[in-house]
């Protein structure tokens, strides 16, 4: 059986200072990859992620850049190649939440803000990274989406629209880059333990403790970042020799519920 050893590979994980991004970064490092840790604002949290990766014996460095900023993103991608050599794994994870209001109560600026991060930002990083990704016999791009794209719930239009657009990017890119050995796949979590997940759970239920929902979720718990990271690790490893242009939902058979 092919293993999940990522030794000799470099990964860029956007939004890796905490939550799902940190979980993915640690999983990749645990499998042997060196990791470029992208963050937007919280330098201390990014430094904690870097330290945790280094404790696993892998190289890591934090890079501050918003995926909505072309110049900053381009400078980051160039710096990663200078520091690590050309990357062969890109994880488009950076994300923000919407305010959870109806279409009637949401202005276009909020929709554009969400699209700028989840869709345009992922497109930007993918485009900038491709010259490096194409240098390898195998490279991988993962777009982190959401099971919200399956449900299209009320009060979720900006977030769901942005995530659907990110998925469209992944599916098109998978076809375009097949000849270059670049596999592109989608991982779509449900509610996951993270700062964003906790805010979402509180907004819906009024309870600040996300774990009060454990009993209502599959397997008796809310999903953890390591659950999402396990799917990412399989997709980008030699354990996945042939799968590209696919989506994996991490939601316990779709049975998770807030109610």
N, C-alpha and C positions, 0 to 999 in steps of 0.2 A: 504494500500500500504506500502511495506517495505520502511524504510527510509534510509538515507545515513549517519547515525550517526556512526562515527568511534571511539567513546569514548572507552578507554581501549586498543587501538591498537597502536603499534609503527611501523613507516615506515622508511625505508632507501631510500633516493632518491639520486642517483649518479648524478654528474654534476648539483648540486642544487644551485650553487652560483648566478646564473642569468638565464635569458631567460626562456625557457620552463621548465627547472628543478625547478627554483624558483617558477614559476606559479603553478606547480604541488604540491610542498611542501606547499605552502600557502593554496591551496584548501584542501589538506588533513588535515592540521591543523585547517582550518575553520570548518571542519566536526568533529573535536574532537580528531584527532590523534596527538600523540607526534612524532617528526620528527628528524631523524638523517640526517644532511646536509653534504653530501660529496662534496669535491672540490679538485682540483689538485693544482692550483697556487694562485688564488686570495683570500687571507684570508680576506681582507676587505669586498669584495662582499659577501663572505659566512657569515661573521658576520652580515651584513645587513639582509640577509635572516633569520638568527637565531633571530635577534631582531624583525623582522616583525612577526615571528611565536609566539614569546613570548608575543608580543602585543595582540595576539589573545587569550591569556590565556593558551597556550600549552607549554609543555617542548620542548626544542630544543638544539642541540649541534652540532658544526661543527667538521668534521673529515677530515683531509688532507690525501689523498691516491689516487694514480693513479690506475685505474682499470687494468692497464697493469702490476702492481707490485704485485706478489703473496704474499710476506711477509707483505707488507703494507696493502693490502686488508684483509688478514687474521687477522692482528692485529686490524684493524678497526672493523670488524664484531664481534670480541671477546669483544672489548671495548664497543660496542653498547649494547651487552647483559648485561655487567656489569653495565652500566649506566641506562638502561631503562628496562631491562628484555628482553626476546626473542622477536624479531621482528615478525610481521605477515604480513607485506607488504614490498615488494622489488620493486622499480621502477628502471629498467635499462635504464637510460636516458643519461649517459655520452656519448659524441660524439665529433668528429672532422670532418672537411670538407676536401675534396680533392682539388687539384689545378685546376680541370676542364679542363684537357688536354686530348688529344686523347690517345688511347691505344699505338699507335706508339711512343708517346712522354712521356710515363709514365713508370718509372722503377719499378721493383718488390718491391723495398723497400717502395715505397709509398703505394702500394697495401697491403703489410704486416702491415704497420703502421695503416691503416684504419681497417683492420681485427682485429688487436690487441685490439683496443678499442671497436668497435661496436659488434664484435662477440666473440672473445676470452675473452674480459673483461666481457661481459654479462654472458658468461658461467662461468667464475671464480666466480663472485659475486653470481650467482645463486647456484653454488655448495657449496660455503662457507656458504651461508645463510640457506640452506635446513635443517640442524639440528635444527635451531631455528624455521623455518617455520612449520616444522612437529610437533611441540609441541602444536599446536592450532587445534581446531576443524575446523577452516577455516583460510587459508592464501591465499595471492595473490601475483603473480609476473606479472609485466607489462614490456614488451619490447617496447621501443619507437623506431619506425622504420621511414619510410618516404614513401610518395607516389611516390618517385623516383623508387621504386620497381615495380610500375605498368607501368612506362613509358620507362625505360631503354634508356634514352636519350643519344645522342652522348656526348662525353667528360665527362661522369659521371661514367665510369666503376669502379674505386676503391671504390667510395662511395656506388654505387648501389650494388656491390658485397658484401660489408661488411654488408649492411642493409639486404640483402636477407639471408645471413648467420645467422644474428641475429634472423630473423623470423623463420628460420629452427630450431634454438635452442628452441624458444618458443613453436612451434607446437609439437616437440618431448617431451619437458618437460611437456607439458599439459597432454599427454598420460601417461607418466611415473609416475607423481605425483598425478594422479586422486585418487588413493586409499588412499592417505595421506591427502586429503582435500585441496590440493593446486591448485587453479585455475590460469591458465597462459593465458594471452591474449596480443594482439599487438595493439598499437595505432600508426597510421601512419599519421603525419601531412603533409600538404603541406607547402608552404612558410609561415613562421610565424614571427611576429615581435620579433626580438632578435638580438644580436650582429652577430651571424652566418647568420641569415636571411638577415640582412642588407648588410653584405659582399657579400653574394650570389647575391642579387639583383643588387648591384653596379657592380659586375663582369660581369653580363649579360647585363645590360642596360646602365652602365656608370653613373647612377644617384645615389648619395649617400643617397638620401631621399627615404626610402622604401615606404612611403605613396604616392609617385607619381603613384604607381601601384593600388591604392585603386579602382579606377573606372573600372579597368579591372578584378577585382576579384568578386566572388559571394558576394551578399549582400552589395556591394559597399565598401568593405574594405578587407585588408590583414588580415589573421587570427592572433589572439592574443593568447598568452600563456594560457589565461583563457579558450579558446575554447578547447585546448588540455587537459587541466586539468579537464574540465567537463566530458570528456569521460573517463579519468582515474578514476575519483571519482566514476562514475557509475559502472565501471567494478569491483572495489575493495569493493563496499558496498553491503549491504544486498538487495539493489534494484536489484542486479544481483545475483539471487540464483543459476543459472544453467549453465550460459554461460562460457565455457572455450575452449581454442584452437581456438579463433576467432580473426579476425582483423577488426578494425574500421578505415576507412580513413577519415581524417578531412580535406577535400579539396573542400567543396561546390559542390558536385556532379561531381567532376572532371573537372570543367569548368575554374579553375584558369589558367591564362596565363600571361607570361611576355611580350608577343608581342603586 
